[in-house]
Amino acid sequence: MNPTVYNTDVRQIGLALAYMTEGTTSTWAQTFYQDTFTYSPPKFGKWDDFKKAFKEAFLSPDQAGEALQKLRELK
């Protein structure tokens, strides 16, 4: 990411959303847009909050347990 171009939270979030064009990420991005544009002016929030929300939506809450299960399946 070019730090001189993507130097604001809105620009960073916009770039990330631009890549979410397929599958469940597309659905998540559309919901994010709908929630954002319910306000006037739109409220995109902070980049760190956006990353946290994205990770919570797509990462398993029990990553350690899933990793152990995958290791057991390898045997």
Secondary structure, DSSP 4 states (H G I P E B T S, - for coil): --TTTS-SHHHHHHHHHHT--SHHHHHHHHHHHHHHTTSSS-----HHHHHHHHHHHHS-TTHHHHHHHHHHHH-
